[in-house]
Amino acid sequence: MTMHFQSMVSPEACPALVLNADFRPLSYYPLSLWSWQDAIKAVFLDRVNIVSNYERFVRSPNFEMQLPSVVSLKTYIKPSRHPAFTRFNVFLRDRFTCQYCGLRDDLTFDHVLPRSKGGMTTWENVVAACSPCNLRKSDRLCAEANMHPAMKPFAPTINDLHRNGRLFPPNYLHESWMDYLYWDSELEP
């Protein structure tokens, strides 16, 4: 079936916010969004409920449908209690900020206890660090380098990462999404 899109706006400009069955976003950072094609497919497969629509339609010769702007899953997906240890999640835990100097550019991660001295690659031993700080600290202990992380590294919960993710709202938020997103406006990133 060939779909025709109404108006000059590209269909890619109409993603759908995906909510869990409890009407909370599956993820804040990155924000849980589906393409318009994936949202329509999920509607046809009866996997989601349409919560809100765009004022745009897709049409084929014998079909017309308003594009969903917000969908909720029909089946609740239990969030993982323990986030995966990834470079991105370390940066998110540390609010995309070098833990040594506070800069936000050119981030890498640093082993607080260097690997050359037995340090492991774990939540409790890795922090976000800008490249200059990482190079300056090298394979020395924090005391030797006179460089101490602003925050002691820890294993975050999913809620910690979601809370930090809300500090970095995306550039585009459709008005129909606002009742389901809670950005901490008092906290600066």
C-alpha positions in Angstrom: 0.0 0.0 0.0 1.4 3.4 -1.0 0.9 6.2 1.5 0.6 9.8 0.6 1.3 12.4 3.2 -0.9 15.5 3.5 0.8 18.9 3.5 4.3 20.0 2.8 5.7 18.8 6.2 7.8 15.7 5.9 6.4 12.7 7.7 9.8 12.4 9.5 8.8 15.6 11.3 5.9 13.7 13.0 7.4 11.2 15.4 5.2 9.6 18.1 6.0 9.8 21.8 5.9 6.2 23.2 4.5 5.8 26.6 4.5 2.6 28.7 1.0 1.3 29.7 1.2 3.4 32.9 1.5 6.6 30.6 5.1 7.3 31.5 7.7 7.6 28.7 9.7 4.5 28.2 12.8 6.7 28.3 13.6 10.3 28.8 17.1 10.4 27.4 17.0 9.5 24.7 13.3 10.4 24.6 11.2 7.3 23.5 10.1 8.2 20.0 8.9 6.1 17.1 8.8 7.1 13.5 5.3 7.6 12.1 5.6 4.3 10.1 6.4 2.4 13.3 3.6 4.0 15.2 1.1 3.2 12.5 2.4 -0.4 12.3 2.0 -0.8 16.0 -1.6 0.6 15.8 -2.5 -2.0 13.1 -0.8 -4.8 15.1 -3.0 -3.7 18.1 0.1 -3.2 20.3 -0.7 0.4 21.3 -3.5 2.8 22.0 -3.5 6.2 20.3 -3.5 8.9 23.0 -3.2 12.0 20.8 -2.9 12.8 17.1 -1.2 15.3 14.8 -3.4 17.3 12.5 -1.8 15.4 9.6 -3.1 12.4 7.7 -1.6 9.6 5.7 -3.7 8.4 2.8 -3.7 5.5 0.3 -6.4 4.8 -2.3 -8.7 3.1 0.2 -7.4 4.2 3.6 -6.9 7.4 5.6 -5.5 7.8 9.1 -4.5 10.7 11.3 -0.9 10.4 12.4 -0.5 9.5 16.1 1.6 12.0 18.1 1.4 10.0 21.4 0.8 6.3 21.8 0.7 4.1 24.9 1.7 0.4 25.0 -1.1 -2.0 25.7 1.2 -4.2 27.7 3.3 -2.8 30.5 7.0 -3.2 30.1 8.8 -3.4 33.5 11.8 -1.1 33.4 15.1 -2.6 34.1 16.2 -2.0 37.7 19.9 -1.9 36.8 21.1 0.1 33.9 23.7 -1.2 31.5 27.2 0.0 32.1 27.9 2.0 28.9 29.9 5.1 28.1 26.7 7.0 27.4 25.2 6.0 30.8 28.4 7.0 32.6 28.1 10.4 30.9 24.4 10.7 31.7 25.0 9.7 35.4 27.7 12.5 35.5 25.4 14.9 33.7 27.7 15.2 30.6 30.3 17.0 32.8 34.0 16.4 33.4 34.2 15.4 37.0 37.6 17.0 37.4 37.1 20.5 35.8 33.4 20.8 35.1 33.8 21.3 31.3 31.3 19.6 29.0 33.4 19.2 25.8 35.4 16.3 24.4 34.3 13.8 27.1 36.0 10.5 27.7 35.9 8.3 30.8 38.6 8.0 33.4 39.4 5.1 35.8 39.6 6.8 39.2 41.9 3.9 40.3 43.9 3.4 37.1 43.7 0.1 35.4 47.5 -0.1 35.6 47.1 -0.1 39.4 44.4 -2.7 39.5 41.3 -0.5 38.8 38.3 -2.2 37.3 35.9 -0.8 34.6 32.9 -0.5 36.9 30.4 2.1 37.9 32.2 2.7 41.2 35.6 3.4 39.5 34.8 5.3 36.3 33.9 9.0 35.8 33.3 11.3 32.9 36.4 13.3 32.1 37.4 15.7 29.4 40.3 14.6 27.3 42.7 17.2 28.7 42.0 16.2 32.3 42.2 12.5 31.4 45.6 13.0 29.8 46.8 15.2 32.7 45.7 12.6 35.3 47.2 9.8 33.2 47.7 6.6 35.2 48.2 8.3 38.5 46.1 8.1 41.6 43.9 11.1 42.3 46.0 12.2 45.2 49.2 12.0 43.1 47.7 14.1 40.4 45.9 16.4 42.8 42.7 15.7 40.8 39.6 14.6 42.6 36.2 13.8 41.1 33.5 16.3 42.0 31.2 13.4 42.8 32.2 9.9 44.0 31.3 7.4 41.3 28.4 5.1 42.0 26.1 2.6 40.3 23.0 4.6 39.3 19.5 3.3 39.3 17.3 3.7 36.3 15.5 6.5 38.2 18.9 8.3 38.6 19.4 8.2 34.9 15.8 9.3 34.1 16.1 12.2 36.5 19.4 13.3 34.9 17.9 12.7 31.4 15.1 15.2 32.3 17.8 17.9 32.7 18.5 17.6 28.9 15.2 18.0 27.1 15.3 17.5 23.3 15.3 20.5 21.0 11.8 19.6 19.7 8.9 18.8 21.9 5.4 18.6 20.3 2.7 20.3 22.4 0.7 17.0 22.6 3.6 15.4 24.5 3.8 18.0 27.4 1.2 16.3 29.7 3.4 13.2 29.7 6.9 14.7 30.1 8.2 16.2 33.3 11.4 18.2 32.8 13.1 19.6 35.9 13.1 23.3 35.0 14.6 24.3 38.4 17.7 22.2 37.9 20.3 23.5 35.4 22.2 20.9 33.4 
